[in-house]
């Protein structure tokens, strides 16, 4: 395999495309985390809106269980969002390193 500049540039472009595909995946994970995080908020708002139709002490065991499930969903949503942010920062760092290493394609990547 020869080390001509055109071959190295095409390899670098392929690396950047792969990293950008991984970054899109992280954005999809973040979108999922935001949706999971919004679910407990909508359930709580529904319970507050309908609170005059039930006695809290009669359904307290259901509310405690629902609170535990909501807490789990909030933790899962925060975990997905934070993990995707960390991964996207790593992907940006890798792209920056490729851009510094291959100055020819550096002008195409902002």
Residue pairs with C-beta under 8 A, 6 or more apart in sequence:
1 7
5 104
8 102
9 102
9 104
9 105
12 98
12 101
12 102
12 105
13 105
15 98
16 95
16 98
16 105
16 109
19 91
19 94
19 95
19 98
20 91
20 95
22 87
22 91
23 87
23 88
23 91
23 92
26 84
26 87
26 88
26 91
27 84
27 88
29 80
29 83
29 84
30 80
30 81
30 84
30 85
30 88
32 80
33 76
33 77
33 78
33 79
33 80
33 81
33 84
34 77
34 81
35 77
36 73
36 76
36 77
36 80
37 73
37 74
37 77
37 78
37 81
38 77
39 73
39 77
40 69
40 70
40 71
40 73
40 74
43 66
43 70
44 70
47 63
47 66
56 63
95 109
98 105
98 109
99 105
99 106
99 109
100 106
